[in-house]
Amino acid sequence: MCGIVGYTGDQQAAPILLAGLEKLEYRGYDSAGLAVRDGERVPEVVKAKGRLRALAEKTDNGRAMRGNCGIGHTRWATHGEPSENNAHPHCTDDRSVVAVHNGIIENYQEIREKLIKSGYTFYSDTDTEVAVKLIDHYYKKYNDGPLDAMARAMMRIRGTYALAVMFKDYPEEIFVARQDNPMIIGVGEGESFIASDVPPLLPYTRKVYYIGNQELGRLHKGEITFYNIDQEEIQKGLVTIEWDAEAAEKGGYEHFMIKEIHEQPRAVRDTLNSVIRDGHIDLTEAGLSDDVIRSLKRIYIVACGSAYHAGVAAQYVIEDLARIPVRVELASEFRYRNPILEENSLVIIISQSGETADSLAALRLAKSQGVPTMAIVNVVGSTIAREADHIFYTLAGPEIAVATTKAYSTQLVAGYLLGVQFAHVRGTITEEKYEELLAALQELPDQIAKLLEDDKERIQWFAAKYANAKDVFFIGRGIDYAVSMEGSLKLKEISYIHSEAYAAGELKHGTISLIEDGILVVSILTQEALYEKMISNMVEVKCRGAYLMGLTTAGNYNIEDTVDFAVYIPKTDEHFTPSLAVVPLQLLGYYVSVSKGLDVDKPRNLAKSVTVE
């Protein structure tokens, strides 16, 4: 969850670190801190509770901290409440060892007690301080240098970590270690960088290394050496980042979220074009041969949050078109359920970051049972991408807002493409139908753009009207239910309004008792075969006092006889309506949050990438 940055070179480190943390604040914003050293001097450590601006003010935007080597951190609290004392970096009493950490050390209490017996004292409630002092303990006990001390600590620690450490005896150097938490190492002319994600690196370099699990790195000015846990030097290949640096900036928009909503036509088009060639879907880069596709007896889709909702939509598409049984599971449940995975099955893991802890664990569980895996991820070189057997990269580009929009839309498209191609290979659709579906897919970017152009102002007005709602319900049937779940999540996570999604047919099985005068019910009905049943469900809630918003396909204008506010999406193949229906719901959540004066991009208690359980 937390964000870490590091720099060593000839420039002043603190301003670079602060700029990097600003691009990582979506990973946590409970507190932030810097440790910067000037040559041989002891590192200066400055920390602040709250948003990054508090740290920027405290350091005069970094100008008050002199030095060319440093590490920084923005925190999402796990162990220890948000406070200046618990903020990173953490250090020994003499500042001989200073570190920042992303992850959770599961056995920190056990290690803490043993360190206390060895004479150590602790000033914070964090697991990170325990790691710092464990490294210091081994550093002083064995006197074999930083790599030895960190390797010994790594063998002792249970849990996950990305660690960046500075040692007093090694000026202008930073040492790193990783286990199941993201860490990217950038290199330029005479300078080296560390970051938890790509955006902080883009202004300075596109040449990066991905450090693996149980590996260490030693960073000097433009020089990076990697080691395994046995301290044997290992070679790693440089990777060139293709993302545009401007893509990680607001570009004139008030918030990243609204910018990323407007980037969806481009993101969807790029993702489609990455696999549609000469009028056909080509999955060879993903490594899925036609023989493998024909042999599939079952598909498991495993994900968290919005990615899970994209998986639910994919289930409807794949089952209906390709006639392959699909089971969609929450990664946090799948990994502990001891699932029975059938022969000739495929486990698909969906994750924007490619670092989601529960999804990564689910991937490893599937691989341990000998089941082929496929990753649908947005970040090249991420852990899930590296470990999966097959990779489908979505091309959303960097997504900064905590509430996902464009990444979700590209995940939907990936699911459609798999469903259509699986159906084509398995012969469950005709060639004519295949061509029709491809044509409909390629129309989606322009249709999304038209929705954004036509409906934004109306939805903004409606959102302001219902910004003070206490409860909102989203209902739908079939694939519309999947959209309802995503619409509900978008609203609740950035507006703090209690919101729930229900399969409309389940209303009368208890939920309808919650409907009362004035409560907002958002109804999605894009499936023609289910349209009349949805109208019946809507009438049921309206006669109990609900205020109805209806979202349907253009042409269904009789809906206005039932609803109080109607939104229409362009006509497309019904399998693909989620890509259009979700856009007004994203706008609804965004404008409600704006109307309430909330921090849209950084909602409370949330972080972009969930790298801890």
PEQUIMO-V599004 format. One record per residue. SS is DSSP state (a for helix, b for strand, c for the rest). PHI is phi in degrees with one decimal (* if undefined). PSI is psi as a letter, one per 40 degrees, with the letter a starting at -180 (* if undefined). Layout:
ss->SS phi->PHI psi->PSI
ss->SS phi->PHI psi->PSI
This chain:
ss->c phi->* psi->d
ss->c phi->-62.9 psi->i
ss->b phi->-116.0 psi->h
ss->b phi->-123.1 psi->i
ss->b phi->-136.6 psi->i
ss->b phi->-155.0 psi->i
ss->b phi->-151.0 psi->h
ss->b phi->-142.3 psi->h
ss->c phi->178.2 psi->a
ss->c phi->-104.6 psi->e
ss->c phi->-85.3 psi->i
ss->c phi->-66.9 psi->h
ss->a phi->-75.0 psi->d
ss->a phi->-57.9 psi->d
ss->a phi->-61.2 psi->d
ss->a phi->-65.2 psi->d
ss->a phi->-64.1 psi->d
ss->a phi->-63.2 psi->d
ss->a phi->-62.3 psi->d
ss->a phi->-66.8 psi->d
ss->a phi->-64.2 psi->d
ss->a phi->-59.0 psi->d
ss->a phi->-79.1 psi->e
ss->a phi->-111.0 psi->e
ss->a phi->-64.1 psi->d
ss->a phi->-62.6 psi->e
ss->a phi->-84.1 psi->e
ss->c phi->161.5 psi->h
ss->c phi->-147.8 psi->f
ss->c phi->-82.4 psi->d
ss->b phi->-167.3 psi->i
ss->b phi->-154.3 psi->i
ss->b phi->-163.6 psi->i
ss->b phi->-131.1 psi->i
ss->b phi->-129.3 psi->h
ss->b phi->-130.0 psi->h
ss->b phi->-122.8 psi->i
ss->c phi->-109.3 psi->g
ss->c phi->60.8 psi->b
ss->c phi->-80.8 psi->e
ss->c phi->-67.8 psi->i
ss->c phi->-63.9 psi->h
ss->c phi->-58.0 psi->h
ss->b phi->-90.0 psi->h
ss->b phi->-116.3 psi->h
ss->b phi->-130.1 psi->h
ss->b phi->-132.7 psi->i
ss->b phi->-150.0 psi->i
ss->b phi->-79.3 psi->i
ss->c phi->94.1 psi->a
ss->c phi->-66.8 psi->i
ss->a phi->-60.1 psi->d
ss->a phi->-59.6 psi->d
ss->a phi->-64.9 psi->d
ss->a phi->-69.1 psi->d
ss->a phi->-61.1 psi->d
ss->a phi->-64.8 psi->d
ss->a phi->-67.2 psi->d
ss->c phi->-109.8 psi->e
ss->c phi->54.2 psi->f
ss->c phi->56.0 psi->f
ss->c phi->92.9 psi->e
ss->c phi->-67.7 psi->d
ss->c phi->-80.6 psi->e
ss->c phi->-110.8 psi->h
ss->c phi->-92.3 psi->h
ss->c phi->146.0 psi->i
ss->c phi->-107.0 psi->e
ss->b phi->-140.3 psi->h
ss->b phi->-169.7 psi->i
ss->b phi->-133.0 psi->i
ss->b phi->-141.4 psi->i
ss->b phi->-156.8 psi->h
ss->b phi->-121.2 psi->h
ss->b phi->-109.8 psi->h
ss->c phi->-113.3 psi->h
ss->c phi->-67.2 psi->h
ss->c phi->-119.3 psi->c
ss->c phi->-101.2 psi->h
ss->c phi->93.0 psi->h
ss->c phi->-64.3 psi->i
ss->c phi->-61.7 psi->h
ss->c phi->-162.9 psi->i
ss->c phi->-64.5 psi->d
ss->c phi->-65.3 psi->d
ss->c phi->-86.8 psi->e
ss->c phi->-66.8 psi->i
ss->c phi->-90.6 psi->i
ss->c phi->-71.7 psi->i
ss->b phi->-110.9 psi->i
ss->b phi->-150.8 psi->i
ss->c phi->-74.5 psi->i
ss->c phi->-59.0 psi->d
ss->c phi->-96.0 psi->e
ss->c phi->57.8 psi->f
ss->c phi->-73.8 psi->d
ss->b phi->-130.8 psi->h
ss->b phi->-131.6 psi->h
ss->b phi->-148.7 psi->i
ss->b phi->-121.5 psi->i
ss->b phi->-148.5 psi->h
ss->b phi->-123.5 psi->h
ss->b phi->137.0 psi->a
ss->b phi->-136.4 psi->h
ss->b phi->-96.6 psi->h
ss->c phi->-69.9 psi->d
ss->c phi->-102.1 psi->f
ss->a phi->-64.9 psi->d
ss->a phi->-63.6 psi->d
ss->a phi->-60.4 psi->d
ss->a phi->-65.8 psi->d
ss->a phi->-58.5 psi->d
ss->a phi->-62.3 psi->d
ss->a phi->-70.1 psi->d
ss->a phi->-68.1 psi->d
ss->a phi->-60.5 psi->d
ss->a phi->-65.0 psi->d
ss->c phi->-87.4 psi->e
ss->c phi->102.7 psi->e
ss->c phi->-80.9 psi->i
ss->c phi->-118.0 psi->i
ss->c phi->-129.4 psi->h
ss->c phi->-105.7 psi->e
ss->c phi->-124.3 psi->i
ss->c phi->-102.8 psi->e
ss->c phi->-92.3 psi->i
ss->a phi->-76.1 psi->d
ss->a phi->-65.4 psi->d
ss->a phi->-59.8 psi->d
ss->a phi->-63.0 psi->d
ss->a phi->-62.6 psi->d
ss->a phi->-59.8 psi->d
ss->a phi->-77.8 psi->d
ss->a phi->-67.7 psi->d
ss->a phi->-61.2 psi->d
ss->a phi->-61.2 psi->d
ss->a phi->-58.2 psi->d
ss->a phi->-71.6 psi->d
ss->a phi->-61.7 psi->d
ss->a phi->-82.3 psi->d
ss->a phi->-71.3 psi->d
ss->a phi->-102.4 psi->d
ss->c phi->54.6 psi->f
ss->c phi->-111.5 psi->e
ss->c phi->94.7 psi->i
ss->a phi->-60.9 psi->d
ss->a phi->-61.8 psi->d
ss->a phi->-62.1 psi->d
ss->a phi->-62.3 psi->d
ss->a phi->-70.0 psi->d
ss->a phi->-62.9 psi->d
ss->a phi->-62.7 psi->d
ss->a phi->-64.3 psi->d
ss->a phi->-59.7 psi->d
ss->a phi->-71.1 psi->d
ss->a phi->-88.0 psi->d
ss->c phi->-80.0 psi->h
ss->c phi->-107.8 psi->h
ss->b phi->137.4 psi->a
ss->b phi->-124.8 psi->i
ss->b phi->-164.1 psi->i
ss->b phi->-124.9 psi->h
ss->b phi->-118.1 psi->h
ss->b phi->-124.1 psi->h
ss->b phi->-129.7 psi->h
ss->b phi->-115.0 psi->h
ss->b phi->-114.4 psi->h
ss->c phi->-57.4 psi->d
ss->c phi->-79.7 psi->e
ss->c phi->-130.0 psi->g
ss->c phi->-63.5 psi->i
ss->c phi->66.6 psi->e
ss->c phi->-124.5 psi->i
ss->b phi->-129.1 psi->h
ss->b phi->-112.8 psi->h
ss->b phi->-130.2 psi->i
ss->b phi->-149.3 psi->i
ss->b phi->-144.4 psi->i
ss->b phi->-151.9 psi->h
ss->b phi->60.5 psi->f
ss->c phi->-136.4 psi->i
ss->c phi->-67.7 psi->i
ss->c phi->-155.4 psi->h
ss->b phi->-119.8 psi->h
ss->b phi->-109.9 psi->h
ss->b phi->-104.8 psi->i
ss->b phi->-136.5 psi->h
ss->b phi->-134.2 psi->a
ss->c phi->-70.8 psi->h
ss->c phi->71.2 psi->e
ss->b phi->-152.5 psi->i
ss->b phi->-132.0 psi->i
ss->b phi->-134.2 psi->i
ss->b phi->-129.3 psi->i
ss->b phi->-157.5 psi->i
ss->c phi->-79.4 psi->e
ss->c phi->-150.4 psi->i
ss->c phi->-70.0 psi->d
ss->a phi->-49.0 psi->d
ss->a phi->-62.2 psi->d
ss->a phi->-85.4 psi->d
ss->a phi->-58.6 psi->d
ss->c phi->-67.4 psi->e
ss->c phi->-116.8 psi->d
ss->c phi->-161.5 psi->i
ss->c phi->-116.1 psi->e
ss->b phi->-94.9 psi->h
ss->b phi->-135.5 psi->i
ss->b phi->-117.3 psi->i
ss->b phi->-105.8 psi->h
ss->c phi->-78.7 psi->h
ss->c phi->-92.8 psi->i
ss->c phi->-62.0 psi->i
ss->c phi->59.1 psi->f
ss->b phi->-120.2 psi->i
ss->b phi->-123.4 psi->i
ss->b phi->-138.8 psi->i
ss->b phi->-122.4 psi->h
ss->b phi->-109.3 psi->h
ss->b phi->-124.1 psi->a
ss->c phi->-63.4 psi->h
ss->c phi->70.4 psi->e
ss->b phi->-128.1 psi->h
ss->b phi->-133.1 psi->h
ss->b phi->-124.2 psi->h
ss->b phi->-114.4 psi->i
ss->b phi->-139.9 psi->i
ss->b phi->-84.8 psi->i
ss->c phi->-67.1 psi->e
ss->c phi->-85.7 psi->e
ss->c phi->66.4 psi->f
ss->c phi->-88.5 psi->h
ss->b phi->-64.8 psi->h
ss->b phi->-127.9 psi->i
ss->c phi->-101.5 psi->i
ss->c phi->-131.3 psi->i
ss->c phi->-88.5 psi->i
ss->c phi->-71.7 psi->i
ss->b phi->-119.2 psi->h
ss->b phi->-96.9 psi->h
ss->c phi->-80.3 psi->h
ss->c phi->-94.3 psi->e
ss->c phi->-60.6 psi->i
ss->c phi->-78.3 psi->h
ss->a phi->-58.5 psi->d
ss->a phi->-65.5 psi->d
ss->a phi->-66.3 psi->d
ss->a phi->-93.4 psi->e
ss->c phi->-111.0 psi->i
ss->c phi->-71.1 psi->d
ss->c phi->58.9 psi->f
ss->c phi->93.4 psi->e
ss->c phi->-79.2 psi->i
ss->c phi->-67.9 psi->d
ss->c phi->-136.7 psi->i
ss->a phi->-62.0 psi->d
ss->a phi->-61.2 psi->d
ss->a phi->-69.2 psi->d
ss->a phi->-61.2 psi->d
ss->a phi->-71.2 psi->d
ss->a phi->-60.2 psi->d
ss->a phi->-73.7 psi->e
ss->c phi->-84.2 psi->e
ss->a phi->-63.0 psi->d
ss->a phi->-56.8 psi->d
ss->a phi->-64.9 psi->d
ss->a phi->-63.0 psi->d
ss->a phi->-66.2 psi->d
ss->a phi->-61.3 psi->d
ss->a phi->-62.4 psi->d
ss->a phi->-67.2 psi->d
ss->a phi->-61.5 psi->d
ss->a phi->-68.4 psi->e
ss->c phi->-71.0 psi->d
ss->c phi->-126.9 psi->e
ss->b phi->-92.8 psi->h
ss->b phi->-134.8 psi->h
ss->c phi->54.1 psi->f
ss->c phi->77.6 psi->e
ss->b phi->-138.3 psi->i
ss->b phi->-85.3 psi->h
ss->c phi->-119.6 psi->h
ss->c phi->-103.9 psi->e
ss->a phi->-63.4 psi->d
ss->a phi->-65.8 psi->d
ss->a phi->-78.7 psi->e
ss->c phi->80.8 psi->e
ss->c phi->-98.9 psi->h
ss->c phi->-80.4 psi->i
ss->a phi->-61.9 psi->d
ss->a phi->-62.9 psi->d
ss->a phi->-62.9 psi->d
ss->a phi->-61.1 psi->d
ss->a phi->-65.8 psi->d
ss->a phi->-82.6 psi->e
ss->c phi->-65.5 psi->h
ss->c phi->-106.6 psi->d
ss->b phi->-160.3 psi->i
ss->b phi->-122.6 psi->h
ss->b phi->-112.6 psi->h
ss->b phi->-109.8 psi->h
ss->b phi->-126.5 psi->h
ss->b phi->-167.1 psi->i
ss->c phi->-130.5 psi->i
ss->a phi->57.0 psi->b
ss->a phi->-61.3 psi->d
ss->a phi->-60.8 psi->d
ss->a phi->-63.3 psi->d
ss->a phi->-63.1 psi->d
ss->a phi->-61.7 psi->d
ss->a phi->-64.5 psi->d
ss->a phi->-63.1 psi->d
ss->a phi->-62.5 psi->d
ss->a phi->-61.3 psi->d
ss->a phi->-57.9 psi->d
ss->a phi->-59.9 psi->d
ss->a phi->-69.1 psi->d
ss->a phi->-65.7 psi->d
ss->a phi->-64.0 psi->d
ss->a phi->-70.6 psi->d
ss->a phi->-85.4 psi->d
ss->a phi->-94.7 psi->e
ss->c phi->58.3 psi->f
ss->c phi->-107.3 psi->h
ss->b phi->-60.5 psi->h
ss->b phi->-126.5 psi->h
ss->b phi->-118.7 psi->h
ss->b phi->-106.9 psi->h
ss->b phi->-135.0 psi->i
ss->b phi->-70.7 psi->h
ss->a phi->-59.0 psi->d
ss->a phi->-66.3 psi->d
ss->a phi->-93.3 psi->d
ss->a phi->-54.9 psi->d
ss->c phi->-69.0 psi->e
ss->c phi->-110.3 psi->e
ss->c phi->-90.4 psi->e
ss->c phi->52.9 psi->g
ss->c phi->-67.4 psi->i
ss->c phi->-94.4 psi->h
ss->c phi->-102.9 psi->h
ss->c phi->-74.9 psi->i
ss->c phi->-65.4 psi->i
ss->c phi->60.1 psi->f
ss->b phi->-113.2 psi->i
ss->b phi->-136.6 psi->h
ss->b phi->-101.7 psi->h
ss->b phi->-103.9 psi->h
ss->b phi->-103.6 psi->h
ss->b phi->-110.2 psi->h
ss->b phi->-157.7 psi->h
ss->c phi->-62.4 psi->d
ss->c phi->-75.9 psi->d
ss->c phi->73.5 psi->e
ss->c phi->-126.5 psi->e
ss->c phi->-56.1 psi->h
ss->a phi->-59.2 psi->d
ss->a phi->-66.9 psi->d
ss->a phi->-68.1 psi->d
ss->a phi->-63.7 psi->d
ss->a phi->-63.6 psi->d
ss->a phi->-64.4 psi->d
ss->a phi->-58.5 psi->d
ss->a phi->-67.0 psi->d
ss->a phi->-63.6 psi->d
ss->a phi->-62.0 psi->d
ss->a phi->-64.7 psi->d
ss->a phi->-65.6 psi->d
ss->c phi->-95.5 psi->e
ss->c phi->76.4 psi->e
ss->c phi->-96.5 psi->h
ss->b phi->-58.9 psi->i
ss->b phi->-125.6 psi->i
ss->b phi->-134.1 psi->h
ss->b phi->-106.4 psi->h
ss->b phi->-108.1 psi->h
ss->b phi->-135.7 psi->i
ss->c phi->-103.2 psi->e
ss->c phi->-106.4 psi->h
ss->c phi->-65.0 psi->h
ss->c phi->82.1 psi->e
ss->c phi->-66.3 psi->i
ss->a phi->-61.3 psi->d
ss->a phi->-63.0 psi->d
ss->a phi->-62.4 psi->d
ss->a phi->-70.2 psi->d
ss->a phi->-94.8 psi->e
ss->c phi->-73.1 psi->i
ss->c phi->-74.5 psi->d
ss->b phi->-131.5 psi->i
ss->b phi->-130.6 psi->h
ss->b phi->-117.8 psi->h
ss->b phi->-85.0 psi->h
ss->c phi->-82.3 psi->i
ss->c phi->-116.2 psi->f
ss->c phi->-78.6 psi->d
ss->c phi->77.0 psi->a
ss->c phi->-63.4 psi->h
ss->c phi->-116.2 psi->h
ss->c phi->-99.3 psi->d
ss->c phi->-58.1 psi->i
ss->c phi->-62.0 psi->d
ss->c phi->-77.8 psi->h
ss->c phi->-72.2 psi->i
ss->c phi->-134.1 psi->c
ss->a phi->-69.0 psi->d
ss->a phi->-65.7 psi->d
ss->a phi->-59.6 psi->d
ss->a phi->-62.9 psi->d
ss->a phi->-72.1 psi->d
ss->a phi->-65.8 psi->d
ss->a phi->-57.1 psi->d
ss->a phi->-62.6 psi->d
ss->a phi->-59.7 psi->d
ss->a phi->-62.4 psi->d
ss->a phi->-58.9 psi->d
ss->a phi->-60.7 psi->d
ss->a phi->-64.2 psi->d
ss->a phi->-61.1 psi->d
ss->a phi->-66.5 psi->d
ss->a phi->-69.2 psi->d
ss->a phi->-60.0 psi->d
ss->a phi->-65.2 psi->d
ss->a phi->-63.8 psi->d
ss->a phi->-66.3 psi->d
ss->a phi->-84.5 psi->e
ss->c phi->73.4 psi->f
ss->c phi->-91.4 psi->e
ss->c phi->-132.4 psi->i
ss->c phi->-77.9 psi->i
ss->a phi->-61.1 psi->d
ss->a phi->-62.5 psi->d
ss->a phi->-64.8 psi->d
ss->a phi->-57.5 psi->d
ss->a phi->-65.7 psi->d
ss->a phi->-61.6 psi->d
ss->a phi->-66.1 psi->d
ss->a phi->-61.6 psi->d
ss->a phi->-62.4 psi->d
ss->a phi->-65.0 psi->d
ss->a phi->-59.7 psi->d
ss->a phi->-73.9 psi->e
ss->a phi->-83.9 psi->e
ss->a phi->-56.6 psi->d
ss->a phi->-57.4 psi->d
ss->a phi->-67.7 psi->d
ss->a phi->-67.8 psi->d
ss->a phi->-63.2 psi->d
ss->a phi->-59.7 psi->d
ss->a phi->-65.1 psi->d
ss->a phi->-58.7 psi->d
ss->a phi->-63.9 psi->d
ss->a phi->-74.6 psi->d
ss->a phi->-86.2 psi->d
ss->a phi->-108.5 psi->e
ss->a phi->-58.0 psi->d
ss->a phi->-68.0 psi->d
ss->a phi->-62.8 psi->d
ss->a phi->-69.6 psi->d
ss->a phi->-60.6 psi->d
ss->a phi->-61.4 psi->d
ss->a phi->-64.9 psi->d
ss->a phi->-62.2 psi->d
ss->a phi->-62.5 psi->d
ss->a phi->-63.8 psi->d
ss->c phi->-112.2 psi->f
ss->c phi->-65.4 psi->d
ss->c phi->-97.9 psi->e
ss->c phi->-61.8 psi->i
ss->c phi->-96.0 psi->d
ss->b phi->-138.7 psi->i
ss->b phi->-137.7 psi->h
ss->b phi->-118.3 psi->h
ss->b phi->-114.3 psi->h
ss->b phi->-130.9 psi->i
ss->b phi->-169.5 psi->i
ss->c phi->-124.3 psi->i
ss->c phi->62.3 psi->b
ss->a phi->-65.3 psi->d
ss->a phi->-65.5 psi->d
ss->a phi->-65.2 psi->d
ss->a phi->-60.6 psi->d
ss->a phi->-66.2 psi->d
ss->a phi->-58.6 psi->d
ss->a phi->-62.5 psi->d
ss->a phi->-69.4 psi->d
ss->a phi->-60.8 psi->d
ss->a phi->-64.0 psi->d
ss->a phi->-62.6 psi->d
ss->a phi->-58.6 psi->d
ss->a phi->-68.5 psi->d
ss->a phi->-68.3 psi->d
ss->a phi->-74.7 psi->d
ss->a phi->-113.9 psi->e
ss->a phi->-110.7 psi->e
ss->c phi->65.2 psi->f
ss->c phi->-88.5 psi->h
ss->b phi->-64.2 psi->h
ss->b phi->-142.2 psi->i
ss->b phi->-136.7 psi->i
ss->b phi->-110.3 psi->h
ss->b phi->-135.9 psi->i
ss->b phi->-63.9 psi->h
ss->a phi->-56.7 psi->d
ss->a phi->-66.7 psi->e
ss->a phi->-89.3 psi->e
ss->a phi->-54.7 psi->d
ss->a phi->-73.6 psi->e
ss->a phi->-94.9 psi->f
ss->c phi->132.1 psi->d
ss->a phi->-64.3 psi->d
ss->a phi->-61.6 psi->e
ss->a phi->-65.5 psi->e
ss->a phi->-86.4 psi->e
ss->c phi->-76.0 psi->h
ss->c phi->-144.9 psi->i
ss->c phi->-54.7 psi->h
ss->c phi->85.1 psi->e
ss->c phi->-69.7 psi->h
ss->b phi->-84.2 psi->h
ss->b phi->-121.3 psi->h
ss->b phi->-99.3 psi->h
ss->b phi->-110.8 psi->h
ss->b phi->-111.2 psi->h
ss->b phi->-144.9 psi->g
ss->c phi->-112.5 psi->e
ss->c phi->-100.9 psi->h
ss->a phi->-57.7 psi->d
ss->a phi->-66.4 psi->d
ss->a phi->-108.0 psi->e
ss->a phi->-61.6 psi->d
ss->a phi->-64.7 psi->d
ss->a phi->-64.9 psi->d
ss->a phi->-65.0 psi->d
ss->a phi->-58.0 psi->d
ss->a phi->-60.8 psi->d
ss->a phi->-62.5 psi->d
ss->a phi->-67.5 psi->d
ss->a phi->-62.7 psi->d
ss->a phi->-59.7 psi->d
ss->a phi->-79.4 psi->d
ss->a phi->-66.5 psi->d
ss->c phi->-70.5 psi->e
ss->c phi->-103.7 psi->e
ss->c phi->103.7 psi->e
ss->c phi->-68.0 psi->i
ss->b phi->-96.4 psi->h
ss->b phi->-105.7 psi->h
ss->b phi->-106.2 psi->h
ss->b phi->-115.9 psi->h
ss->b phi->-122.3 psi->h
ss->b phi->-142.9 psi->a
ss->b phi->-83.9 psi->i
ss->c phi->-53.3 psi->h
ss->c phi->110.8 psi->d
ss->c phi->-86.8 psi->f
ss->a phi->-75.7 psi->e
ss->a phi->-66.9 psi->e
ss->a phi->-61.9 psi->d
ss->a phi->-67.8 psi->e
ss->a phi->-71.7 psi->e
ss->c phi->-110.0 psi->d
ss->c phi->-93.2 psi->i
ss->c phi->-93.3 psi->d
ss->b phi->-148.2 psi->h
ss->b phi->-117.2 psi->i
ss->b phi->-128.5 psi->h
ss->b phi->-116.7 psi->h
ss->b phi->-110.1 psi->i
ss->c phi->-61.4 psi->i
ss->c phi->-73.1 psi->h
ss->c phi->-151.7 psi->i
ss->c phi->-59.3 psi->h
ss->a phi->-62.1 psi->d
ss->a phi->-67.2 psi->d
ss->a phi->-106.3 psi->e
ss->a phi->-60.8 psi->d
ss->a phi->-55.4 psi->d
ss->a phi->-63.4 psi->d
ss->a phi->-94.2 psi->d
ss->a phi->-64.9 psi->d
ss->a phi->-72.2 psi->d
ss->a phi->-63.2 psi->d
ss->a phi->-59.8 psi->d
ss->a phi->-72.9 psi->d
ss->a phi->-61.7 psi->d
ss->a phi->-63.7 psi->d
ss->a phi->-60.1 psi->d
ss->a phi->-59.3 psi->d
ss->a phi->-60.9 psi->d
ss->a phi->-72.8 psi->d
ss->a phi->-62.7 psi->d
ss->a phi->-62.0 psi->d
ss->a phi->-62.3 psi->d
ss->a phi->-61.4 psi->d
ss->c phi->-85.8 psi->e
ss->c phi->71.6 psi->f
ss->c phi->-92.5 psi->i
ss->c phi->-83.3 psi->g
ss->c phi->-61.1 psi->d
ss->c phi->-76.4 psi->d
ss->c phi->-131.9 psi->g
ss->c phi->-64.5 psi->i
ss->c phi->-61.1 psi->i
ss->c phi->68.9 psi->e
ss->c phi->-113.4 psi->i
ss->c phi->-137.8 psi->i
ss->c phi->-66.5 psi->d
ss->c phi->-115.1 psi->h
ss->c phi->-92.9 psi->g
ss->c phi->-100.2 psi->e
ss->c phi->-127.9 psi->i
ss->c phi->-72.1 psi->*
